[in-house]
Amino acid sequence: MSKRLNVLSIITSKKNKEIQSIVTKIRSDCIQVIREKLSDPMKQYSLIQKLLKKNECKLFLTITNGFFSFGRSFNDEILDLLKFKIINSKSTFKNVVSAELNMKYYIFIQNIADDRICNLIIDVFNMKSSKVCLKNIKYCWIFSCIDSKYIFKYCRILSNDEIEDIGPYFELELVDKYYCSDELYKKSFGEINEIGTLHIDKQDLREIKTRKYRK
């Protein structure tokens, strides 16, 4: 199993730190840096590239001036970057027991037709495990799109299979996105670096049954 990638969490203000820190604690394997000068990831992508390289990360997320952005890189180049306007958000819900941090969870994606968005969500928020027992997983990230509005929320799975919102919770509107070239995207999938040898028993061609060709 490949190593789980670290996420670079870029904190831009004390106001955004609380909810962003909860997201990264749930996800775990995150490196936190403070960069108050970062105001727009789309325009300051070169700064993000430098931070990713310096901290040896390929994934990042940040909240800036009412926008939630996340993306990934390959060979020090941005592969894809999504920028959402935050319509509404909550760190946690009142009268609800908070989630056990770093617990196993799964990702549920609903009504998101763009495969690149789905792939990016899985890359940034995944919880890798060599073995999974669904009955023992009590939490999930739900990412859905309804009437052009995106809902990202963390939930507890109850014993009757219903879900309970526990936070964080985001209502978002996708306002901008960047996708690299198809060539670079395909290259990021990786190349086979080993050539294997396939051993088969020697066959007697006289024993091979063939069909007669009919005109």
C-alpha positions in Angstrom: 0.0 0.0 0.0 1.4 3.4 -1.0 2.2 5.9 1.7 -0.5 8.4 2.7 0.3 11.9 1.5 0.6 14.8 3.9 -1.7 17.8 3.5 -0.3 21.3 3.9 -2.8 23.4 5.9 -2.1 27.1 5.2 -3.5 29.3 8.0 -4.1 32.9 6.9 -5.9 34.4 9.9 -6.9 33.6 13.5 -10.6 33.8 12.4 -10.2 30.9 10.1 -7.8 28.9 12.2 -10.5 27.1 14.4 -12.6 25.5 11.7 -9.5 24.7 9.5 -7.7 23.1 12.4 -10.7 20.8 13.1 -10.7 19.7 9.4 -7.0 18.9 9.5 -7.2 17.1 12.9 -9.9 14.8 11.6 -7.9 14.1 8.4 -4.6 13.9 10.3 -1.2 13.7 8.5 -1.3 17.5 8.1 1.5 20.1 8.3 0.3 23.5 9.4 2.0 26.8 8.3 0.9 30.4 8.9 0.9 32.8 5.9 -1.2 35.9 6.4 0.0 37.3 3.1 -1.9 34.6 1.2 -5.2 36.2 0.1 -6.1 34.5 -3.2 -4.6 31.0 -4.1 -5.6 31.4 -7.7 -3.5 34.5 -8.1 -0.7 33.5 -5.7 -0.3 29.9 -6.9 3.5 30.4 -7.2 3.6 31.0 -3.4 1.6 27.8 -2.8 4.0 25.9 -5.0 7.0 27.1 -3.0 5.3 26.2 0.3 4.5 22.7 -1.0 8.0 22.2 -2.1 9.5 23.5 1.1 7.3 21.3 3.3 7.5 18.3 1.0 3.8 18.1 0.5 1.7 17.6 -2.6 -1.7 18.4 -1.2 -3.0 21.6 0.4 -6.0 23.4 1.8 -6.6 26.9 3.0 -9.4 29.4 4.0 -8.9 33.0 2.8 -11.3 35.9 3.0 -14.4 33.8 2.9 -13.2 31.3 0.4 -12.3 27.6 0.9 -9.6 26.3 -1.5 -7.8 23.1 -1.9 -5.6 21.4 -4.5 -2.6 19.3 -5.3 0.7 19.4 -7.2 3.0 17.1 -9.2 6.7 17.8 -9.9 6.3 21.2 -8.2 3.5 22.2 -10.6 -0.2 22.7 -9.6 -2.3 19.9 -11.0 -5.7 21.2 -10.0 -7.1 23.9 -7.7 -10.6 24.5 -6.6 -11.9 27.8 -5.0 -15.2 27.8 -3.2 -17.1 30.8 -1.8 -18.2 30.0 1.8 -22.0 30.7 2.0 -22.3 29.2 5.5 -20.1 27.2 7.8 -20.1 25.8 11.3 -17.2 24.4 13.3 -19.3 22.1 15.5 -23.0 21.7 16.4 -24.5 22.5 19.8 -25.6 19.7 22.0 -23.7 17.2 19.9 -20.8 15.1 21.2 -17.7 16.0 19.1 -16.1 13.3 17.0 -13.2 11.3 18.2 -10.3 12.8 16.3 -8.3 10.6 13.8 -11.0 7.9 13.8 -11.6 5.9 10.7 -14.1 7.4 8.3 -15.2 7.0 4.7 -16.0 9.5 2.0 -19.4 9.7 0.4 -19.6 11.7 -2.9 -23.1 12.5 -4.3 -24.2 14.3 -7.5 -20.8 15.6 -8.4 -20.4 14.9 -12.1 -16.9 16.3 -12.6 -14.5 13.3 -12.2 -11.5 15.7 -11.5 -13.3 17.2 -8.5 -14.2 13.7 -7.2 -10.6 12.5 -7.7 -9.2 15.6 -5.9 -11.6 15.2 -3.0 -10.6 11.6 -2.5 -6.9 12.6 -2.7 -7.1 15.4 -0.1 -9.5 13.8 2.4 -8.9 10.1 2.0 -8.4 7.8 5.0 -6.2 4.9 3.8 -6.4 1.5 5.4 -5.2 -2.0 4.3 -8.4 -3.6 5.8 -11.8 -2.1 6.2 -14.8 -3.3 8.3 -17.7 -1.1 7.4 -19.6 -1.9 10.6 -16.9 -0.4 12.7 -16.7 2.9 10.8 -18.8 5.4 12.6 -17.9 8.6 10.8 -18.0 10.0 7.2 -17.3 13.0 5.1 -20.2 13.8 2.8 -19.5 15.8 -0.3 -22.7 16.6 -2.4 -23.9 19.0 -5.0 -27.5 20.2 -5.1 -28.6 23.0 -7.5 -25.0 24.2 -8.0 -24.5 24.4 -4.2 -21.8 22.2 -2.7 -22.3 20.7 0.8 -19.2 19.4 2.6 -19.9 18.1 6.1 -18.6 15.6 8.7 -21.2 13.2 10.1 -21.6 10.5 12.7 -23.2 7.3 11.6 -25.8 6.2 14.1 -26.8 2.6 15.0 -30.0 2.9 12.9 -27.9 3.9 9.9 -29.0 7.5 10.0 -26.4 10.3 10.1 -25.9 13.1 12.5 -24.2 16.4 11.5 -21.4 17.0 14.0 -19.2 19.5 12.1 -17.4 20.9 10.4 -20.1 21.9 8.0 -19.7 24.0 4.8 -22.2 25.3 2.3 -20.1 26.3 -0.7 -20.4 27.8 -4.2 -17.7 26.9 -6.8 -16.4 30.2 -8.1 -13.1 29.2 -9.8 -11.1 26.2 -10.7 -7.8 25.4 -12.4 -6.9 22.2 -14.2 -3.5 21.4 -15.6 -3.0 20.0 -19.1 -4.2 16.5 -19.8 -0.6 15.5 -20.6 0.7 16.5 -17.1 -2.4 15.0 -15.4 -1.8 11.6 -17.1 1.9 11.8 -16.2 1.0 12.3 -12.5 -0.6 8.9 -12.5 2.9 7.4 -12.5 4.8 5.1 -14.7 5.6 1.4 -14.4 9.2 1.3 -13.2 9.6 -2.5 -13.1 9.3 -5.0 -15.9 8.1 -8.4 -14.8 8.6 -11.8 -16.4 5.7 -14.0 -17.1 6.4 -17.8 -16.9 4.0 -20.2 -18.7 4.3 -23.9 -19.4 5.5 -24.8 -22.9 2.6 -25.7 -25.1 2.3 -28.4 -27.9 0.8 -26.6 -30.9 -0.6 -29.8 -32.2 -2.9 -30.0 -29.1 -4.4 -26.5 -29.7 -7.9 -26.7 -31.1 -8.7 -24.2 -33.8 -11.9 -23.3 -35.6 -12.1 -23.8 -39.4 -12.6 -20.6 -41.4 -15.7 -20.5 -43.4 -16.2 -18.2 -46.5 
